[in-house]
Every structure is written in C-alpha cells, then in structure tokens.
Amino acid sequence: MLRRRAEHLIGGGMAGFFAGRTIADLGAGLRSGTETAAGLLARALESVDPSLNAFVTLDPEGAEAAARRADGELASGADRGPLHGVPVAVKDIIDVAGLPTGMGSAHFAGNVAERDAAVVTRLRAAGAVIVGKTGTHEFAYGGGGDVSADGPCRNPHDPTRMSGGSSSGSAVAVAAGMVPFAIGTDTGGSVRIPAAFCGISGFKPHFGAIPTGGVFPLSTSFDHVGVLAATPADCRTAYRALADLPAPRGASSGGRAAWIEPYAIDPEVERTVRALFPDAPSETVDLRALRRIFAAIQDSEAYEVHAERVARAPGLYQPPTLERLERAGRTPGWSYVRASREREDIRAEVAGLLDRYDLLVLPTMPLTAPPIGATDSAFGPLTPLLIALTCAWNVLGLPALSVPAGTVGGLPVGAQLVTRAGSEDLLFEAAGRLASGGVLPAGG
C-alpha cells in the first residue's frame, strides 16, 4: 500500500474544493452522476495544503480502492446512506488498519495499526472514503494543537495562530476545504475548541454515543468521539450515521434557551456570542467547580495511562506534555474520590436546569485563537483557560455543539449549545435557526 507523509503532496491552497459544499450537495451529485467518489477523492488530495500541517499521513492507494468500491456500489443500486462515497479525515489517535497511529508523539514513531477502531468500522460500513490521518496535540493532552512531534497545526484564518486542539488537524482540514467532514475526539473540549478557533461546527455527542474502541485513551471517564464539519447539518448527518442513538424524548417545546454566565472571558467574545441569544435569561452553572472536578479526574486517569511510559522514556515526550503528566502524577487519590462524588451532585443540579430549559447556551471559547506557542493570555494561564467553558459538558456527559458565531478582530468565535441526551435533534434544529439568522425562544 502506498502511503505518503502529507508534506510530500503539493496542495491546492487554503480554499480547498470542499469549502462551501455540504454532504447533502455531494451526495446529490454522487447519485445524479455529476460526481464520482473517485473524483471527490482526487479533489480532496489536490486540496491538501501542507503549509497548514492538517494531515500527518495520506493514504491515496487505500482511499482510491475505497472510492472505486463506492462508485461500483452506487452504480449497481447499493446505497449505504448519506456518507457513501464522501471523503473523510480521521484524527491520529484513532486506529485505521494498515496506517500509522502516531498520537503526535515520538513514543509511537513507526507504530502501525493492526485493526480499525470501532468508529472507523462504522465509517467504512457507511461507505465513507478515508483520505488519511490528521494531526493531534500530543496524546490529545492539550487544547492548543501546537504541541506535537509532527509540528503545530496552523489556523487557516491566520497560520501564526493556534488551530485549537486536540483534534487540531481534523478542524483545519475541514475549515480549509480539504475534506467535507472529519472525525475527532473530545475529552475536555477537543472537538469544540478547534471548531471554534477555525470557524466551523464541532459536535460532541452524549457520553458513549459513538464507541471509543481503538481510540487511544486520555481519560476514560470523559473520552468522546465527535465530528467536525462546516455546518451543524453536516455534523448531524455524520453523527446519525455513526452513533448508537437514544430513543427520542418526544416533541420539543420550542428550543427554550438559558444563557450560562461565562467567566475569565474576553468581553468582545462574550458580547458577540450573547448577541445571538438576546432574550435568553441568565442562569449560573458552577463552571469553575466543574473545571476543578474535571482536572482531578482527568489528571488521575491520564497519568494511569502514561505512568510506565513516563518512568521508562520521559525524554520522548514533548516538554509541555511531560510537565503536565508529572504534575498529574502528583494528584492525590482523595481528590479523585471527592471529585467523583461532587460530579454527581452537580449532575443533579444541571439536570434540574434542563427540566426548565431545552438548551443551555454560552461561548465555546473565552478568547480567539492565540499565537502558536503562547502559554498565557490577558485572561489567565492558557492551559486551563482553553477548557474553561467546554470541559463541564464532558464531566456531565451531555451533548454539546459549537457553531460559528461571528468574528472578533478578524478571528472566528464560537457559540456552544448544550442539551440533555436524547434531545440532539432539538440541538441541531436550534443551530440551524441560528445559521439562518433566526433567534431562539426565551426560556423560563
């Protein structure tokens, strides 16, 4: 099988072929005969821009075989659904049989996956064509996307800025039009952070909706597989093809939204996002407590994954990753136990809030994309700030969607919509209204 490191391909620039093309548009073209899966794959490969460092591995030969198979099936009348023949990118902590899974780390240089992750099996069953693997923050343990043995993924809106992480390459590939959708993972915001920074949509489903088998763990209590696409509708399409969906909760009451007060936030970002929800009443969720709970549990579980590796070969880590792991290793056991108990207390409080409202809304990120390599911001140390508004919904296992909400200083800003498990359709319907310039009903 011919595989190429992504930098060896000469790409087609920032505005790749898939910019402005939805999964529905591509599917219509495939079924009318105006497009072919092989032709879409060729466009994807031509659209790869190595300067943005979105892809770490491309698989033209394997993808071409999958595209020929998809075209043959469609020609014979066998239709696997809306993803059939559509190119997709997969984050490089998710196993794709026969391709490297490098985790963005020197620890896994030369590692080749023997079998597909569960989500990749579902992608193949849906007829999607896997173009290659996308860059990740090392071991998915960071929100910047700029700490990796493969180098930083660069924001298409300003290549000197972070893409966000840890599903950094997946977001960049979609934002730059290289592929119409991509698969990422989200433990504390790792789909929604880069979606917000790169100006696209990113969806983290409810905990367990998409299986994590074959995904390298970061924190098993919080790890989710998610999807990134240009629009909420495309996230929904991909999600419905890949997920174990819960039973619907019945008719919605209209999408009543409550504004969750953020903290440590750029006032311009807050104003920009709040303007989308002018009538939503303000409510408070203890986001600081949820971040503390998240840190205690994630750090304990992350260190358990890496303890032997830290002892055996610390020099193979990127220095910021090693520093975080060494700090995580000092997490006392009692803090994990206490955090687990407090998690259940806050879960009950937020469930009560979601009995009163259909949606909780807030900014995805408290700031726009910082410069690559930054460690501090005007609003506080960067590492905890990057997950300040996203990690709560991993702690609680709730579906959360980031959608574009405008720009501040020429850089994208995201709005985050949260709901209860089973109300995902309501979440996407509300996002669709926002995308078309509508407003959400006031809650209460």
SVG drawing of the C-alpha trace seen along z (x, -y; Angstrom):
<svg xmlns="http://www.w3.org/2000/svg" viewBox="-44 -44 59 50">
<polyline fill="none" stroke="black" stroke-width="0.4" points="0.0,0.0 1.4,-3.4 1.2,-5.9 2.8,-9.4 3.6,-11.8 1.3,-14.8 4.0,-17.3 5.1,-15.5 1.9,-16.5 1.6,-19.8 -1.7,-21.2 -4.3,-23.4 -4.2,-26.4 -6.4,-27.4 -9.8,-27.4 -9.9,-23.7 -12.6,-22.1 -15.0,-21.3 -15.3,-24.8 -19.0,-25.7 -20.0,-22.2 -22.2,-20.2 -22.5,-16.5 -26.0,-16.7 -24.7,-18.6 -22.0,-16.0 -24.5,-13.1 -26.9,-14.6 -24.0,-14.9 -22.9,-11.3 -26.5,-10.0 -27.2,-12.1 -23.9,-11.0 -22.4,-14.5 -19.8,-13.5 -18.0,-10.2 -16.3,-9.1 -13.1,-8.7 -13.4,-12.3 -14.2,-13.6 -11.1,-11.8 -8.9,-13.4 -10.3,-16.8 -9.5,-16.1 -5.9,-15.1 -5.5,-18.1 -6.9,-20.4 -4.3,-19.3 -2.2,-22.4 0.9,-21.1 1.7,-24.5 -1.2,-24.2 0.0,-20.7 -3.5,-19.3 -2.6,-15.8 0.2,-13.7 -0.5,-10.7 -2.3,-10.3 -3.4,-7.0 -4.1,-7.6 -4.0,-4.0 -6.3,-2.7 -8.6,-5.6 -8.7,-5.1 -9.7,-1.4 -12.5,-2.5 -13.7,-5.2 -13.8,-2.7 -15.8,-0.3 -18.2,-3.1 -18.7,-4.1 -19.3,-0.5 -21.9,0.0 -23.8,-3.2 -23.8,-2.2 -25.3,1.2 -28.0,-0.4 -26.4,0.4 -26.6,-2.8 -25.1,-2.8 -26.5,-6.2 -25.5,-9.9 -21.8,-9.3 -21.5,-6.8 -18.5,-7.9 -17.8,-11.1 -14.2,-11.8 -13.4,-11.9 -10.3,-12.5 -9.5,-10.7 -7.6,-12.0 -4.3,-10.3 -5.2,-8.8 -7.8,-6.6 -6.7,-3.4 -7.1,-2.8 -5.9,0.7 -2.6,0.5 -2.0,-3.2 0.3,-4.7 -1.2,-5.9 1.4,-8.2 -0.5,-10.1 1.6,-13.2 4.4,-11.6 7.9,-10.2 6.8,-7.3 4.7,-5.9 7.0,-6.6 6.6,-3.8 3.5,-2.3 1.0,-0.9 -2.5,0.1 -3.4,3.7 -7.2,3.2 -9.8,0.5 -11.2,-1.4 -14.9,-0.9 -15.8,-4.3 -13.7,-3.6 -15.5,-0.3 -18.7,-2.4 -17.3,-4.9 -16.5,-2.1 -19.9,-0.5 -21.4,-3.9 -19.4,-4.0 -17.1,-6.9 -13.7,-7.2 -10.9,-7.6 -8.3,-10.1 -5.8,-9.9 -4.9,-10.8 -4.9,-14.3 -2.6,-15.9 -3.3,-15.9 -1.9,-17.7 0.5,-15.1 -1.6,-12.2 -4.7,-14.5 -3.5,-16.1 -3.9,-19.8 -6.2,-22.3 -3.7,-24.3 -2.9,-21.9 0.6,-23.2 2.5,-20.6 3.3,-17.6 6.2,-15.6 4.6,-16.4 4.7,-20.1 1.8,-22.5 -1.4,-22.5 -2.0,-26.0 -5.2,-28.0 -6.4,-28.7 -7.6,-32.1 -4.1,-33.1 -1.3,-30.5 0.6,-32.1 -2.4,-31.2 -3.3,-28.0 -5.8,-25.8 -7.0,-24.6 -6.8,-21.1 -6.6,-18.4 -8.5,-17.5 -6.4,-20.1 -5.8,-18.7 -9.4,-17.5 -10.6,-21.0 -8.0,-22.6 -8.8,-20.0 -12.5,-20.9 -12.0,-24.7 -9.6,-24.8 -11.9,-22.8 -9.7,-19.7 -12.5,-17.4 -16.2,-17.9 -16.1,-16.3 -13.7,-14.7 -13.6,-12.6 -12.0,-13.8 -12.1,-13.1 -13.3,-15.3 -12.2,-14.8 -12.4,-18.3 -13.4,-20.2 -11.0,-18.8 -13.6,-18.8 -15.3,-22.1 -12.2,-24.1 -10.6,-23.8 -14.1,-24.1 -14.5,-27.5 -11.0,-28.7 -11.2,-27.6 -14.8,-28.9 -16.6,-25.6 -19.0,-23.3 -18.0,-20.6 -20.2,-18.2 -19.5,-16.1 -22.4,-13.7 -23.6,-12.3 -21.1,-10.0 -20.9,-6.6 -22.9,-7.5 -20.0,-6.7 -17.8,-3.8 -14.2,-4.6 -12.8,-1.1 -9.5,-1.5 -9.1,-5.2 -6.0,-5.8 -7.4,-6.8 -6.8,-10.1 -9.4,-9.9 -11.9,-7.1 -14.5,-8.9 -14.6,-11.8 -13.4,-10.5 -15.9,-11.0 -15.6,-10.5 -17.1,-13.5 -17.5,-15.0 -16.3,-18.2 -17.9,-19.8 -18.6,-23.2 -22.3,-23.2 -24.4,-21.9 -26.4,-19.9 -23.4,-18.1 -22.4,-17.2 -25.9,-15.8 -25.7,-13.8 -22.3,-12.2 -23.4,-11.7 -26.6,-9.9 -24.6,-7.5 -22.1,-6.7 -23.9,-6.7 -25.9,-4.5 -28.8,-6.9 -31.0,-7.1 -34.8,-7.0 -36.2,-10.4 -37.6,-12.3 -40.8,-13.3 -41.9,-16.7 -39.8,-19.7 -41.3,-22.7 -39.7,-25.1 -36.0,-25.3 -36.2,-27.5 -32.6,-28.6 -30.9,-29.8 -27.7,-31.8 -25.0,-30.3 -22.8,-33.0 -19.1,-32.5 -16.0,-33.6 -12.5,-34.8 -13.6,-35.8 -12.7,-38.5 -15.6,-41.0 -15.8,-41.2 -16.2,-37.5 -18.9,-37.5 -20.8,-40.3 -20.5,-38.7 -22.0,-35.4 -24.6,-36.9 -26.0,-38.9 -27.2,-35.6 -29.3,-35.0 -30.7,-38.4 -33.8,-37.1 -32.3,-34.1 -32.5,-34.5 -29.2,-34.3 -28.5,-31.2 -25.5,-30.1 -23.7,-26.7 -20.6,-26.4 -18.2,-26.2 -15.2,-26.7 -16.1,-23.8 -16.7,-21.6 -13.3,-22.5 -11.7,-21.5 -13.6,-18.2 -12.5,-17.7 -8.9,-18.3 -8.8,-15.9 -10.4,-13.0 -8.7,-13.6 -5.2,-14.1 -5.5,-10.9 -6.7,-8.9 -4.2,-10.3 -1.3,-9.6 -2.6,-6.0 -2.3,-5.6 1.2,-7.0 2.9,-6.2 5.2,-3.4 6.0,-5.4 6.9,-8.5 9.2,-6.4 10.8,-4.5 11.3,-7.2 10.4,-10.7 12.6,-12.3 10.4,-11.1 7.6,-13.4 7.3,-17.0 8.3,-19.1 4.9,-20.6 3.3,-17.2 5.8,-15.7 5.4,-18.7 1.6,-18.2 1.9,-14.5 4.4,-14.9 2.0,-17.4 -0.9,-15.0 1.1,-12.2 1.0,-14.3 -2.8,-14.3 -3.8,-12.8 -6.1,-9.9 -8.6,-11.6 -9.2,-14.4 -10.3,-11.8 -12.8,-10.3 -14.1,-13.7 -14.4,-14.9 -16.3,-11.8 -18.8,-12.5 -19.1,-16.2 -19.6,-15.3 -22.9,-13.5 -24.1,-16.4 -23.6,-18.9 -25.1,-16.5 -28.3,-16.6 -28.3,-20.4 -27.8,-20.7 -30.5,-18.0 -32.9,-20.3 -31.9,-23.2 -32.6,-21.1 -36.0,-20.3 -36.7,-24.1 -34.9,-24.8 -34.3,-22.9 -30.9,-24.3 -28.0,-25.9 -26.0,-28.4 -22.7,-30.1 -19.5,-30.9 -17.4,-27.9 -14.1,-29.7 -13.3,-32.7 -10.9,-34.2 -9.9,-34.0 -7.1,-31.8 -3.8,-32.7 -0.4,-32.8 1.2,-29.4 3.4,-28.7 1.6,-31.1 1.3,-29.9 -0.5,-32.9 -3.2,-35.3 -4.7,-38.6 -7.4,-36.5 -5.1,-34.0 -2.8,-31.0 -3.7,-29.4 -3.9,-25.7 -6.9,-25.9 -8.5,-28.8 -8.8,-26.7 -11.2,-24.2 -12.9,-26.7 -16.2,-26.7 -16.1,-23.2 -15.0,-20.6 -18.1,-20.9 -20.1,-19.1 -17.6,-16.2 -17.9,-15.9 -21.7,-15.7 -21.6,-13.6 -24.1,-16.0 -24.3,-16.6 -22.6,-19.9 -22.3,-21.6 -20.1,-24.5 -21.2,-26.7 -19.7,-29.8 -20.9,-33.0 -19.1,-35.7 -15.6,-37.2 -13.6,-39.3 -10.5,-41.1 -10.9,-39.1 -10.8,-35.7 -13.7,-33.2 -15.8,-33.0 -18.0,-30.0 -21.3,-29.7 -21.8,-26.5 -25.2,-24.8 -25.8,-22.1 -28.8,-19.8 -29.8,-16.5 -29.1,-13.1 -31.9,-12.2 -32.6,-15.8 -29.8,-16.0 -32.3,-16.8 -33.5,-19.8 -29.9,-20.9 -29.3,-20.7 -32.6,-22.4 -31.7,-25.3 -28.3,-25.6 -30.0,-25.6 -32.2,-28.5 -29.1,-30.4 -27.3,-29.7 -30.3,-31.1 -30.4,-34.3 -33.1,-33.3 -33.3,-33.6 -34.2,-31.1 -37.3,-31.4 -36.8,-32.8 -36.9,-30.2 -38.3,-30.3"/>
</svg>
